[in-house]
Amino acid sequence: MFPLGIPEVLFGPANDAARNAVGLQTYGNETKNDFAQFNLTADIYEMNAGQLSYAFVAEYEKEKLTFVPDELIQQGPPTTDSEGNPITQTLRWSGWYNLTGYAGEGKRTRWAVGGELRIPLHETFTLNVAARWDDYDGTSTSFGGDLTPSASLEWRPIDNFLVRAGYTESFRAPDMALVFVNSGSFQTAFDYVSCYDQYVFVNGSDVGFDTDDCDTSSIFTQRIGGQEVGLDPLDAEKGDTWWLGFAWDATDNLSLRVDYTNIELGQRTITQNSQGLLNDDYECNVTGTLTGGDCDIVDAQIIRAPNPVTGVRGIQNFYRTAINQFEERASYIDVRIIYNLNTEVGQFRFQGDYNRVLSHETQTTPTSEPFDYQNRPDNNGADDFNSSFVGSLTWSYSDFSTTLTAIYRGRGTVMECEF
């Protein structure tokens, strides 16, 4: 007899019991978006250097996100097995029972107004200024509304040379799926608290305990809304960007563009790291190196039930949620060169795009150490390429054309090796 009520037809024709256990997918996913926009542009009056122009925009948006879980996912644990015998042991996450499911039903409304002015200060110098206000309802976000200004300058000292510079602020509302949708999955991680308890039970004390000796275990984690474990609702991601560059049409066939960009993003939305939560749990409940509000959050997200015989604190429920990361900073240079050559045997066009990342680091909290993606030896390789180049050569003749493309990725994270 199979445990947990699993029908004994795994290698034979499926009977009604097997079909009922598998069930049918009956998800009724629904997404809906109603959007309206009004635009108005016009010239105000003629200045000495050109037309003073403006643009106005007004928007209204209503979003809806609904997920209806499958009935088998929502049902409770069975009370009898496949032969009708009562089940006395505790069943947790068996089969489909309350395993995951994608609960949702979120709504969000937004309205926005914005305006822009184009001011020709000189025949060679133009200023653009703009501002925009977005307002969100209070049920899906905690920030309400936000003002995002921007300004840019264009200077063209000669016809074929343009210098550009600018600054802009930005924001992005939390993704509705992160706010409203729950899900779950099994992950492999180190549960140091259970490992510690097991060591103490076997050896009688914690003398000689080393976390390096702990093995990984499979843990079912559920992603839920932060408000369900006492955290604040997600705030908006906010950013500041400034750039400087030039575009030069050196000849009729050769053009060059170079841009430098610096970006700072605050309150980036990320999903908590399972291992990081387990590490905090160990520091809160074993070593005592972490205390206070951080431990209150961990205790609300990792629910443990001690074994009455061994005292090992096993994980009963493990919750992760999306949080606002403190800050991310990056700077890079982009270069594009285009060269066209007309010959008797056709036209040749070369385009090269080069990107160089000068710096890239993230910081989870105001007091945490910034993580340097460019130079940290513990980044485990090449997630963040320092440079890249994409070059293409196109030959066109009459109605025929063909393109050869080459892609280069520069070195990744600097690694430290010991021999």
C-alpha positions in Angstrom: 0.0 0.0 0.0 1.3 3.4 -0.9 1.4 6.1 1.9 -0.6 9.3 1.8 -3.4 7.9 -0.2 -1.5 7.7 -3.5 -3.3 5.2 -5.9 -1.3 2.0 -6.7 -1.4 2.5 -10.5 1.8 4.4 -11.1 3.0 1.9 -13.8 -0.4 0.7 -15.1 -3.6 2.1 -16.7 -5.0 5.1 -14.8 -8.2 4.4 -12.9 -10.7 6.9 -11.6 -8.7 7.4 -8.3 -5.6 8.3 -10.2 -7.4 10.7 -12.5 -9.1 12.4 -9.5 -5.8 12.8 -7.7 -4.2 14.5 -10.7 -7.3 16.5 -11.5 -7.6 19.1 -14.2 -6.1 22.6 -14.4 -8.9 25.0 -14.0 -7.0 28.3 -13.5 -9.1 31.3 -14.4 -6.3 33.8 -14.8 -7.4 37.3 -15.6 -5.6 40.5 -16.3 -7.3 43.7 -17.3 -6.1 47.2 -18.1 -8.2 50.3 -18.9 -6.1 53.2 -20.1 -6.9 56.7 -21.4 -4.5 59.4 -22.4 -4.8 63.0 -23.6 -2.0 64.8 -25.3 -1.7 68.4 -26.4 1.3 70.1 -28.1 1.6 73.6 -29.5 4.0 76.5 -30.1 3.5 79.4 -27.7 5.4 82.2 -29.5 8.4 82.9 -31.7 11.6 83.7 -29.8 14.8 85.2 -31.3 16.3 81.7 -31.6 13.1 79.8 -32.5 9.7 78.6 -31.4 8.9 78.3 -27.7 6.9 75.0 -27.5 5.1 73.0 -24.9 3.5 69.6 -24.5 0.9 68.5 -22.0 -0.2 64.9 -21.1 -2.9 63.6 -18.8 -3.4 59.8 -18.1 -5.8 57.5 -16.3 -5.2 53.8 -15.8 -7.1 51.1 -14.0 -5.4 47.7 -13.6 -6.9 44.4 -12.4 -5.0 41.1 -11.7 -7.0 38.0 -10.7 -5.8 34.4 -10.2 -8.2 31.7 -9.2 -6.4 28.6 -7.9 -7.2 25.1 -8.9 -9.6 23.4 -6.6 -7.2 20.6 -5.8 -4.6 23.1 -4.7 -7.0 24.7 -2.2 -8.5 21.6 -0.7 -7.5 20.4 2.8 -5.4 17.4 3.6 -7.1 14.0 3.3 -8.4 12.2 6.3 -8.3 8.7 4.8 -6.0 6.8 2.4 -6.9 5.2 -0.9 -8.3 2.1 0.9 -10.4 4.1 3.3 -8.2 3.7 6.4 -7.9 6.8 8.6 -4.7 8.8 8.3 -3.3 9.7 11.7 0.1 11.2 10.8 0.4 15.0 10.2 0.4 15.7 6.4 2.2 18.9 5.4 2.5 19.9 1.7 1.5 16.4 0.5 0.5 16.2 -3.1 -1.2 19.4 -4.2 -2.7 20.3 -0.8 -2.2 24.0 -0.1 1.1 23.8 -1.8 1.2 27.0 -3.7 -1.4 28.2 -6.1 -1.1 31.9 -7.0 -3.7 33.6 -4.9 -4.3 37.2 -6.1 -7.3 39.5 -6.8 -5.6 42.9 -6.9 -6.8 46.2 -8.3 -4.9 49.4 -8.8 -5.8 52.9 -10.2 -3.4 55.6 -11.3 -3.8 59.1 -12.8 -1.0 61.4 -14.0 -0.4 64.8 -15.4 2.8 66.2 -17.0 4.2 69.0 -19.0 7.3 69.9 -21.0 8.8 73.1 -22.3 11.3 73.4 -25.2 13.1 76.7 -24.9 15.5 77.9 -27.6 17.9 80.1 -25.7 20.2 80.6 -28.7 20.5 79.5 -32.2 22.9 76.7 -31.0 21.5 76.1 -27.5 18.2 74.6 -26.5 16.8 73.8 -23.0 14.1 71.2 -22.3 12.4 71.1 -18.9 9.6 68.7 -17.9 7.8 67.5 -14.8 5.2 64.8 -14.2 3.0 63.8 -11.3 1.7 60.2 -10.9 -0.8 59.3 -8.2 -1.7 55.8 -7.1 -4.4 54.5 -4.9 -3.6 53.5 -1.4 -4.6 49.8 -1.6 -1.7 48.6 -3.7 1.2 50.9 -2.7 2.4 52.8 0.3 3.9 55.8 -1.5 0.7 57.4 -3.0 2.2 59.7 -5.6 5.5 61.0 -6.9 6.8 64.0 -8.8 9.5 63.3 -11.4 11.3 66.3 -12.9 13.8 66.3 -15.8 15.9 68.7 -17.7 18.2 68.4 -20.8 20.5 70.6 -22.8 21.5 70.5 -26.4 24.3 72.5 -27.8 25.2 72.4 -31.6 28.2 74.7 -32.2 28.4 73.4 -35.8 25.9 71.7 -38.0 27.5 68.2 -37.7 28.4 68.2 -34.0 25.9 68.0 -31.1 26.6 68.0 -27.3 23.9 66.6 -25.0 23.5 66.6 -21.3 20.7 66.0 -18.9 19.3 64.9 -15.6 16.1 63.1 -14.8 14.3 61.5 -11.8 12.2 58.4 -12.2 10.1 56.0 -10.3 8.4 52.6 -10.9 5.4 51.4 -8.9 5.7 47.9 -7.4 4.7 45.1 -9.8 1.2 43.9 -9.2 2.2 40.3 -9.1 4.7 41.0 -6.3 2.0 42.9 -4.3 -0.9 40.5 -4.7 0.3 37.0 -5.9 1.4 34.2 -3.6 3.4 31.3 -4.8 5.7 28.6 -3.4 8.5 26.2 -4.4 11.1 23.8 -2.9 14.6 25.2 -2.5 17.8 23.7 -1.3 19.4 25.7 1.6 21.4 25.3 4.8 19.1 25.2 7.9 21.7 26.0 10.5 19.2 26.2 13.4 18.0 22.6 12.9 21.6 21.5 12.2 22.7 23.0 15.5 19.8 21.4 17.4 20.6 18.0 15.9 24.3 18.4 16.9 23.4 19.2 20.5 21.0 16.3 20.7 23.6 13.8 19.4 26.6 15.2 21.3 25.0 16.6 24.5 26.4 20.1 24.0 27.4 22.5 21.3 31.1 22.2 21.9 32.8 21.7 18.5 29.8 22.7 16.4 30.7 24.2 13.1 28.2 25.4 10.5 30.6 24.2 7.8 29.7 20.7 8.7 25.9 21.2 8.1 24.3 19.7 5.0 21.7 21.3 2.7 18.1 20.4 3.1 15.0 20.8 0.9 12.8 23.6 2.2 9.4 24.6 0.9 9.2 28.4 0.8 6.1 30.5 0.2 6.2 34.0 -1.2 3.5 36.2 0.3 2.8 39.9 0.7 5.0 41.7 3.1 2.0 43.0 5.0 1.1 39.4 5.9 4.2 39.2 8.1 4.1 42.6 9.5 6.3 44.4 7.0 5.3 47.7 5.3 3.7 47.5 1.8 6.1 47.9 -1.1 7.3 51.4 -1.9 8.1 52.7 -5.3 11.5 52.2 -6.9 13.1 55.6 -7.4 16.0 56.7 -9.5 18.3 59.5 -10.5 20.0 59.6 -13.8 22.4 62.1 -15.4 24.2 61.8 -18.7 26.6 63.6 -21.0 27.6 62.8 -24.5 28.1 64.0 -28.1 27.1 63.0 -31.6 29.4 63.8 -34.5 28.8 63.3 -38.2 32.4 63.4 -39.2 31.6 62.8 -42.9 28.6 61.8 -45.0 29.6 58.2 -44.5 31.0 58.2 -40.9 29.2 59.0 -37.6 30.3 58.7 -34.0 28.3 58.8 -30.8 29.6 58.7 -27.2 27.5 58.8 -24.0 28.4 58.6 -20.4 25.6 57.7 -18.0 25.4 57.5 -14.2 22.4 55.9 -12.5 21.4 55.6 -8.9 18.4 53.5 -8.0 16.8 53.5 -4.6 14.3 51.1 -3.0 14.8 48.5 -5.7 12.2 45.7 -5.4 13.8 42.3 -4.8 12.5 39.0 -3.4 14.2 38.0 -0.1 17.0 35.5 -0.3 16.0 32.2 1.4 19.5 31.5 2.6 19.9 35.0 3.9 16.7 34.6 6.1 18.0 31.3 7.4 21.4 32.9 8.3 19.6 35.7 10.2 17.5 33.0 11.9 20.6 31.3 13.2 22.1 34.6 14.4 18.9 35.5 16.1 18.1 32.2 17.8 21.4 30.5 18.3 24.4 33.0 18.4 22.5 36.1 19.5 24.6 38.3 17.3 21.4 39.7 15.7 18.6 41.2 17.9 15.7 43.6 17.9 13.3 44.3 15.1 15.3 42.2 12.5 14.7 39.1 14.6 11.0 39.9 15.0 10.7 39.9 11.2 12.6 36.6 10.9 10.5 34.9 13.6 7.4 36.0 11.7 8.7 34.5 8.5 10.3 31.2 9.7 7.8 29.3 11.9 9.4 26.4 13.7 8.0 23.4 15.6 10.3 21.6 18.0 10.4 17.8 18.0 9.1 16.7 21.4 11.8 13.9 21.6 14.9 15.4 20.1 14.2 19.1 20.6 15.2 19.8 17.0 13.4 23.0 15.8 12.1 21.9 12.4 10.7 24.4 9.9 6.9 24.3 9.9 6.3 27.4 7.6 8.8 29.4 5.6 7.7 32.8 4.2 9.5 35.0 1.8 8.3 38.4 0.5 9.3 41.1 -1.8 11.2 44.0 -0.1 12.6 47.4 -1.1 16.4 47.2 -1.4 18.2 50.3 -0.2 20.3 51.4 -3.3 22.0 50.4 -6.5 24.5 52.5 -8.4 26.1 52.1 -11.8 28.0 54.1 -14.4 28.9 53.2 -17.9 30.0 54.5 -21.3 28.3 53.7 -24.6 30.0 54.2 -28.0 28.5 53.7 -31.4 30.3 54.1 -34.7 28.7 53.8 -38.2 30.5 53.7 -41.5 29.0 53.4 -44.9 31.0 52.6 -48.1 29.5 52.7 -51.6 31.4 50.7 -54.2 30.7 49.2 -57.7 30.0 45.8 -56.1 27.5 47.1 -53.6 27.1 49.0 -50.4 29.0 48.1 -47.2 27.7 49.2 -43.8 29.6 48.7 -40.6 28.1 49.4 -37.2 29.9 48.9 -33.9 28.4 49.3 -30.4 30.7 49.2 -27.4 29.6 49.3 -23.7 32.0 49.7 -20.8 30.7 49.4 -17.2 32.8 51.6 -15.0 31.1 50.8 -11.7 28.2 48.7 -10.4 27.3 48.1 -6.8 24.3 47.4 -4.7 23.5 48.0 -1.0 20.6 46.1 0.8 20.3 48.4 3.8 21.7 51.8 4.8 24.2 50.1 7.2 25.1 47.0 5.1 28.4 46.8 3.1 28.0 47.7 -0.6 28.4 44.7 -2.9 30.8 45.6 -5.8 29.8 43.6 -8.8 33.0 44.6 -10.7 35.7 43.7 -8.2 34.2 41.4 -5.5 36.0 38.0 -5.6 33.0 36.3 -4.1 30.6 37.1 -6.9 31.1 33.6 -8.4 32.0 34.6 -11.9 30.7 36.6 -14.8 27.2 37.8 -14.1 28.3 41.4 -14.7 30.5 41.8 -17.8 32.8 44.8 -17.6 32.6 45.4 -21.3 30.9 44.2 -24.4 31.0 44.9 -28.2 28.6 44.1 -30.9 29.8 44.6 -34.5 28.0 44.0 -37.7 29.0 44.2 -41.4 26.2 44.4 -43.9 26.7 44.0 -47.7 23.8 45.0 -50.0 23.7 44.6 -53.7 20.6 45.2 -55.7 17.8 43.3 -53.9 20.2 41.0 -52.0 21.8 41.7 -48.6 23.6 39.7 -45.9 25.0 40.6 -42.5 27.8 39.2 -40.5 27.6 39.9 -36.7 30.2 39.4 -34.0 29.7 39.7 -30.3 32.4 40.1 -27.7 32.0 40.0 -23.9 34.8 41.4 -21.8 36.0 40.0 -18.5 33.6 39.4 -15.7 34.2 39.7 -12.0 37.8 39.8 -10.8 38.4 36.4 -9.2 41.0 35.6 -6.5 42.6 32.2 -6.7 44.8 30.4 -4.2 47.1 27.6 -5.2 
